[in-house]
């Protein structure tokens, strides 16, 4: 399906930001300039910037226009329902270590449909609370077919446009269905260290798997949150 004009503009700006043309804090092209460049109305450009703002990629500066965010944000695992923005539930984070390709634990391999002994790409981040304390440890696992087609996943540091947009751009595959499984267990010694917990400590674990239009796994994220921090609220109609 062809992208609408505002989607094309948003994707073009994402690509330029990802390529380093615009860095954190840099001022992006004005609505007037983009409207002239793309031969569209200012309203179309505003809609494109609204998409990027919802993705947590740009912020509006009073009287100055839009700038690239200086502090990237990330979400805990799960809760990626259609219609939710990338910033919903997002918070500052720290990237942990360097992406690598170990053999994943059995439950991750099962979620990704991998045979025993097959390695997957691992990226880890620590989502922070408002006071800067550790909130959720998130480990993302990408199957080999996705990791091979999207080489920037193997590089350290955040992906400015977000991994979902980047993977879609590189592979043509987008998430169409998500499965979230929540369990409670004790934190491992390494999890307790990273989350600054005194073991034994209970944690809530959300296992999120995203599938493409052909029900092939794109990513499996495991989010580990201390029990005293974890809270899940859902509002729904009873009529």
C-alpha positions in Angstrom: 0.0 0.0 0.0 1.4 3.4 -1.0 2.2 5.8 1.8 0.2 9.0 2.2 2.1 12.2 1.7 2.4 13.0 5.4 3.7 9.4 6.0 6.3 9.9 3.2 7.5 13.2 4.8 7.7 11.6 8.2 9.7 8.6 6.8 12.0 10.9 4.9 12.8 12.9 8.1 13.3 9.6 10.1 15.8 8.5 7.5 17.7 11.8 7.6 17.8 11.8 11.4 19.0 8.1 11.4 21.7 9.0 8.9 23.0 11.8 11.2 22.0 14.7 9.1 20.1 16.0 12.1 21.5 15.2 15.6 20.0 15.5 19.1 18.8 19.1 19.7 19.1 20.1 16.0 16.4 22.2 14.5 14.5 20.5 11.7 13.2 22.1 8.5 10.3 24.5 8.9 6.8 23.7 7.9 7.0 26.3 5.2 10.2 24.8 3.7 8.8 21.2 3.8 5.5 22.3 2.3 7.3 23.9 -0.6 9.7 21.0 -1.0 6.9 18.4 -1.1 4.3 20.6 -2.7 1.8 20.0 0.1 -0.2 22.1 2.5 1.2 23.2 5.9 -1.4 21.1 7.5 0.1 18.0 5.9 3.5 18.9 7.2 2.1 19.4 10.7 0.5 15.9 10.5 3.9 14.5 9.6 5.5 16.2 12.6 2.7 14.9 14.8 3.6 11.4 13.8 7.3 11.9 14.7 6.3 13.6 18.0 4.1 10.6 18.8 7.1 8.4 18.1 9.2 10.3 20.6 11.6 11.4 17.9 11.0 15.1 17.8 9.8 17.8 20.2 8.2 21.2 19.6 10.1 24.3 20.7 8.0 27.4 21.3 8.6 29.8 18.6 11.4 27.7 17.0 9.7 24.7 15.3 10.7 21.1 15.9 14.0 19.7 17.1 15.4 16.2 17.4 15.0 14.8 21.0 18.1 15.1 23.1 17.1 12.2 25.5 15.8 9.1 23.7 13.0 7.2 25.4 12.0 3.6 25.4 9.1 1.6 26.6 9.0 -1.5 28.9 8.1 -4.7 27.1 4.5 -5.3 26.1 1.4 -3.1 25.7 2.0 -2.4 22.0 -1.6 -2.3 21.0 -2.6 -0.6 17.8 -3.2 3.1 18.2 -0.6 3.5 21.1 2.2 5.8 20.4 5.9 5.0 20.9 6.0 7.5 23.8 3.1 5.9 25.7 4.7 4.7 28.9 8.1 5.6 27.6 11.0 6.8 29.8 14.7 7.6 29.5 16.9 4.5 29.3 20.4 3.2 29.3 21.7 0.8 26.7 23.5 -2.1 28.3 26.6 -3.6 26.8 27.0 -4.3 23.1 24.6 -6.3 21.0 25.7 -9.9 20.6 24.5 -13.2 19.3 24.2 -15.9 21.9 21.9 -18.9 21.9 18.8 -17.7 23.7 17.1 -19.4 26.7 14.7 -22.1 25.7 11.5 -20.0 26.3 12.9 -17.2 24.0 13.9 -19.8 21.3 10.4 -21.2 21.5 8.7 -17.8 21.1 10.9 -17.0 18.1 10.4 -20.5 16.5 14.1 -21.2 16.6 15.6 -24.7 16.6 17.8 -25.7 19.5 21.3 -24.2 19.3 20.4 -21.4 16.9 21.7 -18.0 18.0 19.7 -14.8 18.0 20.6 -11.1 18.2 20.4 -9.7 21.8 20.0 -6.0 22.7 19.5 -5.0 26.3 18.3 -1.7 27.9 17.5 -0.4 31.4 14.4 1.8 31.4 14.7 4.3 34.2 12.2 5.7 36.7 11.6 9.5 37.2 14.3 9.7 39.8 16.8 7.9 37.6 16.6 4.6 39.5 16.3 1.3 37.5 12.7 0.6 36.5 12.6 -2.3 34.0 15.3 -4.5 32.5 14.3 -5.2 28.8 16.2 -7.7 26.7 15.2 -7.8 23.0 15.9 -10.9 20.9 15.8 -10.7 17.1 15.7 -13.9 15.0 18.6 -14.3 12.5 16.5 -13.4 9.4 15.6 -10.1 10.9 19.1 -9.4 12.3 20.8 -10.2 9.1 18.5 -7.9 7.1 18.8 -5.0 9.5 22.5 -4.6 10.3 22.2 -1.5 12.5 20.6 -3.7 15.1 24.1 -5.2 15.8 25.6 -1.7 16.5 25.8 -0.3 20.0 23.7 2.8 20.9 20.0 3.5 20.3 18.4 3.6 16.9 16.9 7.1 16.7 14.0 6.2 14.5 13.1 3.2 16.7 13.7 -0.4 15.9 10.2 -1.0 14.6 10.5 1.6 12.0 14.0 0.6 11.1 13.2 -3.1 10.7 10.1 -2.2 8.6 12.2 0.0 6.3 15.0 -2.6 5.9 12.8 -5.8 5.7 9.4 -4.6 4.5 7.9 -6.5 7.5 5.8 -4.7 10.1 4.2 -5.9 13.4 0.6 -7.0 12.9 0.0 -9.0 16.1 1.5 -9.0 19.5 1.3 -11.6 22.3 2.1 -10.6 25.9 2.6 -13.2 28.7 3.0 -11.9 32.2 4.5 -14.1 35.0 5.9 -13.6 38.5 9.2 -15.1 39.7 12.3 -14.4 41.7 15.0 -12.2 40.0 18.2 -13.9 39.0 21.4 -12.6 40.6 22.3 -10.6 37.5 18.8 -9.1 37.2 18.9 -8.2 40.9 22.3 -6.5 40.4 21.1 -4.4 37.4 17.8 -3.5 39.1 19.6 -2.8 42.4 17.5 -5.3 44.4 18.4 -7.3 47.4 17.8 -11.0 46.7 15.6 -12.9 47.0 13.4 -10.4 45.2 10.2 -10.9 43.3 9.8 -9.5 39.8 7.1 -9.3 37.2 8.2 -10.6 33.8 6.4 -9.6 30.6 7.3 -11.6 27.5 6.2 -9.7 24.4 6.4 -11.3 20.9 5.6 -9.3 17.8 4.6 -11.1 14.6 4.4 -9.8 11.0 1.6 -10.2 8.5 2.6 -13.8 7.8 2.8 -14.6 11.5 6.6 -14.8 11.5 8.3 -13.5 14.7 10.0 -10.2 14.4 11.2 -9.7 17.9 10.8 -11.2 21.4 11.2 -8.7 24.3 11.5 -9.8 28.0 10.8 -7.0 30.5 11.7 -7.6 34.1 10.3 -5.2 36.6 10.6 -5.2 40.4 7.4 -6.2 42.2 7.2 -2.9 44.1 7.4 -0.9 40.8 5.1 -3.1 38.6 1.6 -1.9 38.2 -0.9 -2.7 35.4 -4.1 -0.7 35.0 -6.7 -1.3 32.3 -9.8 0.8 31.7 -12.7 -0.8 29.8 -16.4 -0.4 29.2 -18.8 -2.6 31.1 -21.9 -1.6 29.1 
